[in-house]
């Protein structure tokens, strides 16, 4: 009994019997999963597996899509993210998201990263400059841009823009980072830099990623979830899933037989 209680206490995000609908179409089926602090958990699956919907449900971005609803329970540090006293803006700060296509703001590199802290009321120029530098360092971008912070963000390469978007999330001091195929359009060098950043960032954050491909999950994840058509087929440690998957469908996917 004591062991179970300890496990609950350590859980960062708990998903219990999640069902998700777009109108009358069900896209996630009775999914339950515990996500622990300071781990990288990769969620794998082919198109239409419900992975993006799952990520967006963890900070209620799905609220922005008409005619959607969920059943079940999602908790962050033991508290339901759907409780009536939840501040959704604050939830999205705590659980930040980076999308597959880089979306820098049409302002300078510095102002992109400073945007969130300023919006939260931080007026100190010195403090904002410190936050910007720290976030860019954590995103492995500082050395690339430290001498051109006033240049337009759009002047950066695709990989640099994606790292800038990660820095923009980090500047808000989140607890959880959601990444939806953040390297899908990037070259191998940019992908390697982002992966290196993520391995360092897990010391401070919990990271949930829909990886660019199976190989990326193998390189960076601590745990792996395999989803198929909205159903969680299997989850386990990196070694368990890649060395000894229990379900034939998981094995078929990670070995490239479909997907």
Rosetta silent file (secondary structure, phi, psi, omega in degrees, C-alpha in Angstrom):
SEQUENCE: XXXXXXXXXXXXXXXXXXXXXXXXXXXXXXXXXXXXXXXXXXXXXXXXXXXXXXXXXXXXXXXXXXXXXXXXXXXXXXXXXXXXXXXXXXXXXXXXXXXXXXXXXXXXXXXXXXXXXXXXXXXXXXXXXXXXXXXXXXXXXXXXXXXXXXXXXXXXXXXXXXXXXXXXXXXXXXXXXXXXXXXXXXXXXXXXXXXXXXXXXXXXXXXXXXXXXXXXXXXXXXXXXXXXXXXXXXXXXXXXXXXXXXXXXXXXXXXXXXX
SCORE:     score description
SCORE:     0.000 S_00000001
   1 L     0.000  -42.524  179.475    0.000    0.000    0.000 S_00000001
   2 H   -62.973  -37.114 -179.519    2.825    2.386    0.879 S_00000001
   3 H   -64.832  -41.236  178.858    4.529    1.712   -2.450 S_00000001
   4 H   -63.647  -41.185 -179.606    1.413    2.647   -4.423 S_00000001
   5 H   -63.013  -41.800  179.020    1.048    5.891   -2.467 S_00000001
   6 H   -61.495  -40.088  179.926    4.673    6.783   -3.167 S_00000001
   7 H   -63.734  -41.334  178.642    4.147    6.189   -6.891 S_00000001
   8 H   -63.161  -42.703 -177.696    1.149    8.523   -6.937 S_00000001
   9 H   -61.481  -33.189 -175.126    3.094   11.216   -5.113 S_00000001
  10 H   -85.752  -12.356 -176.474    5.881   11.143   -7.706 S_00000001
  11 E   -69.168  131.719  177.246    3.626   11.333  -10.757 S_00000001
  12 E   -84.201  -50.818  176.950    3.810   14.646  -12.632 S_00000001
  13 E  -126.648  132.933  175.837    0.869   14.052  -14.974 S_00000001
  14 E  -120.980  128.290  177.602   -1.727   11.338  -14.555 S_00000001
  15 E  -114.442  123.844 -175.902   -4.159   10.437  -17.327 S_00000001
  16 E  -124.399  117.384  173.035   -7.060    8.217  -16.291 S_00000001
  17 E    50.200   50.008 -177.789   -9.518    6.599  -18.730 S_00000001
  18 E   -78.396  126.170  169.591   -9.233    9.393  -21.277 S_00000001
  19 E  -123.813  135.060 -177.249  -11.709    9.352  -24.155 S_00000001
  20 E  -131.298  140.694 -174.075  -11.668   12.235  -26.623 S_00000001
  21 E  -129.630  138.879  162.627  -14.190   13.202  -29.295 S_00000001
  22 E  -104.970  104.981 -171.475  -14.361   15.531  -32.284 S_00000001
  23 L    61.435 -124.177  178.611  -18.109   15.885  -32.551 S_00000001
  24 L   -94.699    1.740 -177.576  -19.369   12.308  -32.560 S_00000001
  25 E   -92.402  121.207 -179.632  -16.037   10.881  -33.727 S_00000001
  26 E   -88.687  127.774 -175.557  -13.996    9.232  -31.003 S_00000001
  27 E  -118.521  -15.267  172.746  -10.248    9.620  -31.522 S_00000001
  28 E  -130.578  133.731 -171.253   -8.766    8.481  -28.170 S_00000001
  29 E  -118.824  106.993  166.431  -10.047    5.351  -26.447 S_00000001
  30 E    47.999   52.805 -175.562   -9.861    4.779  -22.680 S_00000001
  31 E   -92.705  130.049  175.160   -6.220    5.816  -22.323 S_00000001
  32 E  -127.920  133.320 -175.760   -4.506    5.715  -18.912 S_00000001
  33 E  -161.151  136.640  172.276   -0.879    6.756  -18.402 S_00000001
  34 E  -105.823  134.258  179.500    1.335    8.163  -15.650 S_00000001
  35 E  -116.769  125.120 -172.680    4.128   10.551  -16.607 S_00000001
  36 E   -93.959  157.514  177.301    6.932   11.001  -14.105 S_00000001
  37 L   -63.547  146.662  171.235    9.015   14.124  -13.398 S_00000001
  38 L    58.936   41.381  171.582   12.266   14.641  -15.309 S_00000001
  39 L  -127.780  156.022  169.746   11.740   12.005  -17.948 S_00000001
  40 E  -103.350  115.121  178.720   11.508   12.139  -21.719 S_00000001
  41 E  -111.926  122.284 -178.547    8.510   10.103  -22.777 S_00000001
  42 E   -99.034  133.077  178.635    8.086    9.532  -26.513 S_00000001
  43 E  -111.357  110.105 -174.857    4.640    8.823  -27.948 S_00000001
  44 E  -100.596  155.859  172.017    4.903    6.887  -31.200 S_00000001
  45 L   160.083  156.871  177.707    2.350    5.952  -33.798 S_00000001
  46 L   -71.761  177.594  177.669    1.314    6.391  -37.439 S_00000001
  47 L   -55.835  148.582  178.127   -0.954    9.196  -38.669 S_00000001
  48 L    65.814   32.168  175.612   -4.424    9.363  -37.109 S_00000001
  49 L   -95.035   -4.915  178.811   -3.295    7.700  -33.892 S_00000001
  50 L    87.945   11.867 -173.944   -4.543   10.591  -31.717 S_00000001
  51 H   -69.879  -47.161  178.149   -1.065   11.671  -30.611 S_00000001
  52 H   -61.232  -41.451  177.404   -1.417   15.391  -31.374 S_00000001
  53 H   -60.760  -41.691  178.603   -4.830   15.383  -29.711 S_00000001
  54 H   -61.264  -48.044  179.429   -3.340   13.726  -26.647 S_00000001
  55 H   -58.838  -46.667 -177.287   -0.577   16.332  -26.396 S_00000001
  56 H   -67.251  -25.320  178.948   -3.021   19.213  -26.833 S_00000001
  57 H   -72.531  -20.745 -174.746   -5.330   17.785  -24.194 S_00000001
  58 L   -76.626  -17.564  170.878   -2.563   18.020  -21.571 S_00000001
  59 L  -128.432   20.717  173.091   -2.683   21.829  -21.522 S_00000001
  60 L    64.393   27.901  172.002   -6.243   22.202  -22.787 S_00000001
  61 H   -66.437  -24.109  177.203   -5.344   23.553  -26.217 S_00000001
  62 H   -65.289  -18.048  176.147   -8.141   21.316  -27.475 S_00000001
  63 H   -59.246  -25.252 -175.705  -10.542   23.722  -25.751 S_00000001
  64 H   -80.509   -7.305 -177.997   -9.890   26.048  -28.696 S_00000001
  65 L   -99.688  123.265 -178.235  -11.321   23.551  -31.209 S_00000001
  66 L   -60.837  149.991  172.016  -15.127   23.687  -31.634 S_00000001
  67 L    59.201   38.155  171.945  -17.288   20.643  -30.894 S_00000001
  68 E  -113.628  151.710  171.224  -14.685   18.680  -28.973 S_00000001
  69 E  -156.432  157.980 -179.212  -15.125   17.055  -25.595 S_00000001
  70 E  -126.722  157.621  171.455  -13.335   14.622  -23.345 S_00000001
  71 E  -126.170  150.230 -179.231  -14.218   12.053  -20.741 S_00000001
  72 E   111.123 -159.622 -173.864  -11.890   10.878  -18.005 S_00000001
  73 E  -143.623  136.119  172.624   -9.395   12.726  -15.842 S_00000001
  74 E  -126.379  125.246  179.295   -6.064   14.490  -16.345 S_00000001
  75 E  -120.523  147.122  173.268   -4.167   15.721  -13.296 S_00000001
  76 E  -119.585  117.514 -174.307   -1.040   17.851  -12.949 S_00000001
  77 L    53.395   39.259  174.736    0.707   17.365   -9.608 S_00000001
  78 L    85.320   -3.583 -178.359   -2.414   15.606   -8.362 S_00000001
  79 E  -112.327  133.201 -179.624   -4.894   18.364   -9.320 S_00000001
  80 E   -63.219  132.843  179.037   -7.371   18.023  -12.166 S_00000001
  81 L   -75.222   -4.406  177.182   -6.627   20.443  -14.995 S_00000001
  82 L  -105.626    6.548  175.093  -10.402   20.763  -15.453 S_00000001
  83 L   -58.548  149.148 -174.759  -11.142   21.931  -11.895 S_00000001
  84 L   -64.611  -23.538 -178.622  -13.243   25.096  -11.879 S_00000001
  85 L   -92.941    7.681  179.033  -10.502   27.109  -10.182 S_00000001
  86 L   -74.954  129.568  172.656   -7.865   26.278  -12.802 S_00000001
  87 L   -88.350  110.397 -172.608   -6.436   29.305  -14.612 S_00000001
  88 H   -65.590  -35.874  177.236   -6.040   27.977  -18.161 S_00000001
  89 H   -61.846  -43.160  178.254   -3.467   30.625  -19.105 S_00000001
  90 H   -67.366  -37.059  175.769   -1.334   29.627  -16.130 S_00000001
  91 H   -58.705  -43.639 -178.175   -1.819   25.940  -17.016 S_00000001
  92 H   -72.549  -21.574  170.487   -0.451   26.610  -20.506 S_00000001
  93 H   -71.613  -44.285 -178.479    2.532   28.393  -18.992 S_00000001
  94 H   -68.375  -32.716  179.939    3.248   25.396  -16.751 S_00000001
  95 E  -120.418   87.214 -174.896    2.699   22.967  -19.640 S_00000001
  96 E   -85.627  156.716 -176.772    4.232   24.667  -22.683 S_00000001
  97 E  -131.428  138.665  174.623    3.989   23.398  -26.232 S_00000001
  98 E  -118.109  129.721 -173.338    6.270   23.505  -29.276 S_00000001
  99 L   -95.351  173.741 -175.301    4.681   22.656  -32.626 S_00000001
 100 L   -70.228  -34.182  179.002    6.030   20.878  -35.689 S_00000001
 101 L  -101.556  124.389  179.422    6.337   24.039  -37.799 S_00000001
 102 L   -57.677  136.705 -177.065    8.419   26.838  -36.232 S_00000001
 103 L  -129.643   62.728  177.035    6.244   29.866  -35.487 S_00000001
 104 L   -66.832  149.920  176.179    8.502   32.798  -34.541 S_00000001
 105 L   -74.394  152.522 -178.001    6.816   36.141  -34.023 S_00000001
 106 L   -78.700   53.048  178.356    7.521   38.829  -36.683 S_00000001
 107 L  -136.109 -170.509 -176.800    9.812   40.713  -34.300 S_00000001
 108 E   -70.856  166.182  175.964   13.459   40.465  -33.242 S_00000001
 109 H   -57.059  -48.587 -179.386   15.116   37.369  -31.806 S_00000001
 110 H   -58.991  -48.347 -175.483   15.298   39.068  -28.410 S_00000001
 111 H   -67.311  -27.368  174.708   11.654   40.192  -28.445 S_00000001
 112 H   -59.631  -47.924 -176.853   10.473   36.683  -29.362 S_00000001
 113 H   -75.554  -33.168 -178.440   11.917   35.261  -26.168 S_00000001
 114 H   -76.783  -14.693 -172.476   11.040   38.319  -24.066 S_00000001
 115 H   -56.092  -50.084 -177.476    7.407   38.338  -25.212 S_00000001
 116 H   -63.633  -51.921  177.557    6.079   35.919  -22.594 S_00000001
 117 H   -56.949  -39.400  177.412    7.860   37.400  -19.553 S_00000001
 118 H   -64.099  -41.848 -179.837    6.744   40.893  -20.593 S_00000001
 119 H   -61.879  -30.303  179.171    3.170   39.708  -21.023 S_00000001
 120 L   -83.043    3.096  173.235    3.300   38.357  -17.460 S_00000001
 121 L   100.626    7.115  179.315    4.193   41.829  -16.202 S_00000001
 122 L   -79.332  112.431 -176.757    7.987   41.672  -15.949 S_00000001
 123 L  -104.036   -9.188 -176.912    9.147   45.223  -16.719 S_00000001
 124 L   -73.406  118.948 -178.855   12.761   45.034  -15.577 S_00000001
 125 H   -64.318  -38.593 -179.716   15.046   45.266  -18.610 S_00000001
 126 H   -66.007  -42.777 -179.777   17.918   43.634  -16.745 S_00000001
 127 H   -65.672  -43.495  179.729   15.756   40.743  -15.567 S_00000001
 128 H   -62.979  -41.565  178.836   14.272   40.209  -19.023 S_00000001
 129 H   -61.449  -38.501  178.603   17.740   40.238  -20.597 S_00000001
 130 H   -66.643  -42.477  179.027   18.851   37.606  -18.097 S_00000001
 131 H   -63.470  -42.802  179.938   15.805   35.451  -18.802 S_00000001
 132 H   -61.650  -47.221  179.929   16.338   35.735  -22.560 S_00000001
 133 H   -61.913  -44.954 -178.860   19.986   34.719  -22.315 S_00000001
 134 H   -61.994  -43.922 -178.803   19.213   31.803  -20.011 S_00000001
 135 H   -65.862  -41.398  178.872   16.406   30.517  -22.262 S_00000001
 136 H   -66.744  -35.575  176.113   18.543   30.797  -25.396 S_00000001
 137 H   -64.386  -45.696 -178.869   21.389   28.961  -23.654 S_00000001
 138 H   -63.865  -29.894  179.071   19.069   26.130  -22.591 S_00000001
 139 L   -89.109    8.996  178.600   17.796   25.873  -26.165 S_00000001
 140 L    57.594   39.793 -178.911   21.406   25.691  -27.466 S_00000001
 141 L  -121.731  -15.309 -173.106   20.929   28.873  -29.498 S_00000001
 142 H   -56.274  -47.181 -177.178   22.785   31.558  -27.513 S_00000001
 143 H   -63.633  -28.615 -179.814   26.151   31.090  -29.203 S_00000001
 144 H   -74.843  -30.552 -167.641   24.502   31.349  -32.624 S_00000001
 145 H  -123.887   -0.855 -171.102   22.614   34.592  -31.961 S_00000001
 146 L   -60.031  -24.264 -179.918   24.214   36.470  -29.035 S_00000001
 147 L   -98.215    5.521 -179.120   25.690   39.112  -31.376 S_00000001
 148 L  -143.490   40.722 -176.801   22.521   39.640  -33.417 S_00000001
 149 L   -64.041  -22.893 -178.383   19.657   39.608  -30.929 S_00000001
 150 L   -90.113    0.504  176.823   18.051   42.622  -32.620 S_00000001
 151 L   -75.961  154.325  178.683   17.837   40.919  -36.006 S_00000001
 152 E   -60.685  138.717  178.668   14.436   39.647  -37.213 S_00000001
 153 H   -60.797  -29.642 -178.951   13.662   36.127  -36.014 S_00000001
 154 H   -67.599  -13.026  179.093   12.632   35.265  -39.564 S_00000001
 155 H   -79.051  -10.159 -179.839   16.270   35.662  -40.645 S_00000001
 156 L   -76.858  157.514  174.148   17.204   32.487  -38.745 S_00000001
 157 L   -69.509  168.942 -179.166   17.424   29.079  -40.392 S_00000001
 158 H   -58.840  -43.523  179.689   14.606   26.587  -39.884 S_00000001
 159 H   -66.192  -38.641  177.469   16.491   24.722  -37.171 S_00000001
 160 H   -67.648  -38.069  177.164   17.386   27.938  -35.396 S_00000001
 161 H   -61.761  -39.049  179.606   13.769   29.106  -35.582 S_00000001
 162 H   -67.108  -40.631  176.795   12.649   25.871  -33.929 S_00000001
 163 H   -66.435  -31.937  174.963   15.211   26.297  -31.145 S_00000001
 164 H   -64.333  -40.660  178.062   13.984   29.882  -30.770 S_00000001
 165 H   -64.830  -36.376  175.229   10.443   28.567  -30.280 S_00000001
 166 H   -65.232  -42.645  178.057   11.756   26.199  -27.612 S_00000001
 167 H   -61.422  -37.903 -179.989   13.527   29.134  -25.939 S_00000001
 168 H   -62.536  -38.382  175.353   10.287   31.133  -26.030 S_00000001
 169 H   -68.572  -43.558 -177.573    8.554   28.359  -24.090 S_00000001
 170 H   -63.934  -30.771 -179.983   11.482   28.016  -21.668 S_00000001
 171 L   -62.876  -20.167  178.665   11.413   31.754  -20.901 S_00000001
 172 L   -89.117    4.297  177.635    8.037   31.187  -19.223 S_00000001
 173 L    53.614   59.617  179.214    9.631   28.702  -16.795 S_00000001
 174 L   -74.446  172.562  173.417    7.343   25.754  -17.539 S_00000001
 175 L  -107.037  -29.436 -178.601    7.332   22.462  -15.674 S_00000001
 176 E  -129.479  138.122  176.082    6.352   20.288  -18.638 S_00000001
 177 E  -118.529  125.004  176.096    7.297   20.713  -22.309 S_00000001
 178 E  -101.747  131.051  179.788    5.144   19.179  -25.050 S_00000001
 179 E  -129.050  118.251 -178.379    6.788   18.757  -28.451 S_00000001
 180 E  -102.227   94.124 -179.531    4.761   17.733  -31.491 S_00000001
 181 L    48.729   57.188 -172.990    7.276   16.423  -34.072 S_00000001
 182 L   -68.636  -12.537 -177.653    9.588   19.403  -33.502 S_00000001
 183 L  -113.433   14.730 -170.262   12.224   18.134  -35.952 S_00000001
 184 L   -63.287  -30.107 -178.309    9.960   17.032  -38.789 S_00000001
 185 L  -110.480   18.221 -171.262   11.202   19.637  -41.255 S_00000001
 186 L  -106.511  156.414  177.187   14.783   19.969  -40.066 S_00000001
 187 L   -76.813  165.241 -176.387   18.136   18.779  -41.369 S_00000001
 188 H   -59.346  -34.791 -179.300   20.157   16.185  -39.409 S_00000001
 189 H   -68.279  -45.177  177.789   22.513   18.760  -37.841 S_00000001
 190 H   -63.899  -40.256  178.209   19.645   20.897  -36.505 S_00000001
 191 H   -60.602  -43.933 -179.533   17.854   17.771  -35.315 S_00000001
 192 H   -62.299  -38.729  179.797   20.967   16.626  -33.429 S_00000001
 193 H   -66.167  -40.649  178.840   21.274   20.016  -31.695 S_00000001
 194 H   -67.063  -41.730  178.904   17.642   19.919  -30.558 S_00000001
 195 H   -62.310  -40.609  177.748   18.012   16.350  -29.312 S_00000001
 196 H   -62.295  -40.958  177.763   21.128   17.311  -27.361 S_00000001
 197 H   -61.747  -44.482 -177.010   19.209   20.205  -25.808 S_00000001
 198 H   -62.496  -39.712 -179.909   16.322   17.943  -24.801 S_00000001
 199 H   -63.554  -31.690  176.069   18.634   15.471  -23.064 S_00000001
 200 H   -79.245  -37.478 -175.893   19.981   18.352  -20.962 S_00000001
 201 H   -67.636  -25.254 -177.966   16.580   19.950  -20.368 S_00000001
 202 L   -65.792  -15.443  174.954   15.080   16.832  -18.771 S_00000001
 203 L   -65.703  -25.590 -178.117   17.196   17.587  -15.698 S_00000001
 204 L  -112.143  -22.988 -171.676   14.850   20.537  -15.091 S_00000001
 205 L  -130.828  162.412  168.211   11.667   19.667  -16.972 S_00000001
 206 E   -95.354  131.589 -173.854    9.351   16.807  -17.854 S_00000001
 207 E  -121.828  126.550  177.472    9.352   16.318  -21.638 S_00000001
 208 E  -119.739  118.595 -172.296    6.622   14.649  -23.689 S_00000001
 209 E  -128.508  134.545  162.344    7.455   14.326  -27.367 S_00000001
 210 E   -89.960  103.161 -169.042    5.817   13.018  -30.491 S_00000001
 211 L   -72.298  163.261  179.366    9.164   12.246  -32.148 S_00000001
 212 L   -62.546  -37.000  178.822   10.182   12.907  -35.719 S_00000001
 213 L  -162.070  176.379 -178.363   10.606    9.176  -36.296 S_00000001
 214 H   -60.567  -39.665 -177.724   11.167    5.888  -34.498 S_00000001
 215 H   -62.449  -37.529  178.637   14.939    6.378  -34.496 S_00000001
 216 H   -63.926  -41.989  176.674   14.606    9.683  -32.659 S_00000001
 217 H   -58.599  -41.249  179.573   12.554    8.026  -29.937 S_00000001
 218 H   -64.190  -31.969 -176.686   15.267    5.415  -29.588 S_00000001
 219 H   -77.907  -35.211 -166.975   17.962    8.067  -29.188 S_00000001
 220 H  -119.561  -13.944 -169.494   16.389   10.343  -26.572 S_00000001
 221 L   -87.008  149.478  168.453   13.502    8.707  -24.703 S_00000001
 222 L   -89.642  -40.076  177.725   13.419    7.169  -21.244 S_00000001
 223 E  -132.252  156.428 -176.446    9.987    5.656  -21.851 S_00000001
 224 E  -132.539  137.530  172.561    7.982    4.966  -24.989 S_00000001
 225 E  -117.015  133.870  175.039    4.252    4.789  -25.669 S_00000001
 226 E  -112.078  123.613  179.331    2.939    3.220  -28.872 S_00000001
 227 E  -116.910  147.132  179.025   -0.512    4.325  -30.057 S_00000001
 228 E  -144.722  118.108  178.785   -2.554    3.001  -32.954 S_00000001
 229 L    51.846   43.607  174.515   -5.887    4.477  -34.078 S_00000001
 230 L    83.302    1.931 -178.664   -6.394    6.212  -30.737 S_00000001
 231 E  -112.754  133.143  173.665   -5.592    3.179  -28.590 S_00000001
 232 E   -78.291  111.954 -176.439   -2.506    2.859  -26.421 S_00000001
 233 E   -80.389  -40.190 -173.131   -1.130   -0.504  -27.509 S_00000001
 234 E  -163.646  148.174  169.913    1.910   -0.661  -25.254 S_00000001
 235 E  -143.663  149.959 -179.614    4.162    1.427  -23.019 S_00000001
 236 E  -178.852 -176.199  176.742    7.462    0.702  -21.345 S_00000001
 237 E   -67.284  165.032  178.196   11.063    1.746  -20.968 S_00000001
 238 H   -54.381  -47.391 -178.960   13.155    2.481  -24.016 S_00000001
 239 H   -63.421  -40.810 -178.229   14.900   -0.894  -23.680 S_00000001
 240 H   -63.660  -45.245 -175.589   11.633   -2.791  -23.217 S_00000001
 241 H   -72.909  -40.753 -174.733    9.940   -1.320  -26.274 S_00000001
 242 H   -86.737  -23.720 -178.686   12.906   -1.428  -28.631 S_00000001
 243 H  -101.200  -31.100 -174.288   14.463   -4.694  -27.473 S_00000001
 244 H  -150.115   61.861  178.921   11.488   -6.768  -26.395 S_00000001
 245 L   -63.011  143.366 -175.919    8.075   -5.344  -27.353 S_00000001
 246 L   -87.774  -20.280 -177.056    5.188   -7.385  -26.000 S_00000001
 247 L  -111.640  134.519 -177.610    2.722   -6.655  -28.806 S_00000001
 248 H   -60.655  -33.591  179.886    3.341   -7.725  -32.395 S_00000001
 249 H   -65.534  -36.967  176.072    1.895   -4.437  -33.681 S_00000001
 250 H   -62.648  -46.949  179.664    4.521   -2.502  -31.712 S_00000001
 251 H   -60.494  -42.154 -179.467    7.275   -4.657  -33.166 S_00000001
 252 H   -63.056  -38.190 -178.113    5.910   -4.222  -36.673 S_00000001
 253 H   -71.992  -46.992 -175.450    5.854   -0.434  -36.298 S_00000001
 254 H   -72.575  -19.146  175.764    9.315    0.043  -34.810 S_00000001
 255 L   -94.279    3.299  172.755   10.846   -2.291  -37.408 S_00000001
 256 L    84.666   15.802 -179.775    9.230   -0.348  -40.242 S_00000001
 257 L   -74.671  -20.783  171.518    6.707   -2.932  -41.438 S_00000001
 258 L  -154.898  169.678  177.102    4.024   -0.247  -41.439 S_00000001
 259 L   111.184    0.000    0.000    3.595    3.434  -40.570 S_00000001
